[in-house]
Amino acid sequence: MFHQFVKKTDKTPPKELKVARKRMKEWKDVDA
């Protein structure tokens, strides 16, 4: 896992989703 956070609920905080998507996009851009 690239970015860890304390999971208090089953719902992922929107902020964390945004960070994850941004990092995934960066990884894909690097691979391309």
Residue frames as a rotation matrix with the C-alpha (Angstrom) as fourth column:
MET 1
0.580 0.815 0.000 0.00
0.815 -0.580 0.000 0.00
0.000 0.000 -1.000 0.00
PHE 2
-0.156 -0.675 0.721 1.42
0.645 -0.622 -0.443 3.36
0.748 0.396 0.533 -1.02
HIS 3
-0.599 0.072 0.798 -0.48
-0.399 -0.890 -0.219 5.57
0.694 -0.449 0.562 1.38
GLN 4
-0.453 0.402 -0.796 -1.70
0.680 0.733 -0.017 4.28
0.576 -0.549 -0.605 4.72
PHE 5
-0.519 0.349 0.780 -4.27
-0.595 -0.803 -0.035 5.79
0.614 -0.482 0.624 7.02
VAL 6
-0.942 0.226 0.250 -6.12
-0.095 0.533 -0.840 4.60
-0.323 -0.815 -0.481 10.10
LYS 7
-0.641 0.747 -0.175 -9.31
-0.091 0.153 0.984 2.96
0.762 0.647 -0.030 8.94
LYS 8
-0.899 0.351 0.261 -12.04
-0.319 -0.118 -0.940 3.84
-0.300 -0.929 0.218 11.41
THR 9
0.170 0.982 0.078 -14.99
-0.494 0.154 -0.856 3.13
-0.852 0.107 0.512 9.13
ASP 10
0.079 -0.073 0.994 -15.63
0.627 0.779 0.007 1.04
-0.775 0.623 0.107 6.01
LYS 11
0.881 0.310 0.358 -15.93
0.473 -0.536 -0.699 4.20
-0.025 0.785 -0.619 3.95
THR 12
-0.156 -0.985 0.074 -12.69
0.984 -0.149 0.093 5.59
-0.081 0.087 0.993 2.58
PRO 13
0.187 0.199 -0.962 -12.38
0.331 -0.935 -0.129 9.35
-0.925 -0.295 -0.241 3.16
PRO 14
0.927 0.248 0.282 -12.71
0.343 -0.256 -0.904 11.32
-0.152 0.934 -0.322 -0.10
LYS 15
0.646 -0.749 -0.148 -9.37
-0.731 -0.663 0.160 12.97
-0.218 0.005 -0.976 0.58
GLU 16
-0.121 -0.703 0.701 -7.65
-0.371 0.687 0.625 9.58
-0.921 -0.184 -0.344 0.67
LEU 17
0.448 0.366 0.816 -9.37
0.593 0.562 -0.577 8.49
-0.670 0.742 0.035 -2.55
LYS 18
0.989 -0.072 -0.130 -8.17
-0.139 -0.758 -0.637 11.66
-0.052 0.648 -0.760 -4.23
VAL 19
0.228 -0.968 0.107 -4.59
-0.846 -0.143 0.513 11.01
-0.481 -0.208 -0.852 -3.13
ALA 20
-0.083 -0.224 0.971 -4.77
0.057 0.972 0.229 7.38
-0.995 0.075 -0.068 -4.25
ARG 21
0.749 0.432 0.503 -6.12
0.518 0.094 -0.850 8.29
-0.415 0.897 -0.153 -7.67
LYS 22
0.837 -0.486 -0.250 -3.48
-0.540 -0.805 -0.245 10.97
-0.082 0.340 -0.937 -8.12
ARG 23
-0.051 -0.912 0.408 -0.70
-0.713 0.319 0.624 8.52
-0.699 -0.259 -0.666 -7.23
MET 24
0.162 0.182 0.970 -2.12
0.394 0.889 -0.232 5.82
-0.905 0.420 0.073 -9.50
LYS 25
0.972 0.215 0.091 -2.22
0.178 -0.431 -0.885 8.31
-0.151 0.876 -0.458 -12.36
GLU 26
0.504 -0.855 -0.123 1.39
-0.832 -0.519 0.194 9.30
-0.230 0.004 -0.973 -11.67
TRP 27
-0.159 -0.540 0.827 2.45
-0.275 0.828 0.488 5.63
-0.948 -0.150 -0.280 -11.67
LYS 28
0.504 0.426 0.751 0.64
0.576 0.482 -0.660 5.03
-0.644 0.765 -0.002 -14.96
ASP 29
0.963 -0.180 -0.199 2.28
-0.264 -0.767 -0.585 8.09
-0.047 0.616 -0.786 -16.47
VAL 30
0.120 -0.973 0.197 5.70
-0.825 0.013 0.565 6.77
-0.552 -0.230 -0.802 -15.40
ASP 31
-0.093 -0.101 0.991 5.02
0.131 0.985 0.112 3.32
-0.987 0.140 -0.078 -16.91
ALA 32
0.827 0.557 0.082 3.79
0.150 -0.078 -0.986 4.70
-0.542 0.827 -0.148 -20.23
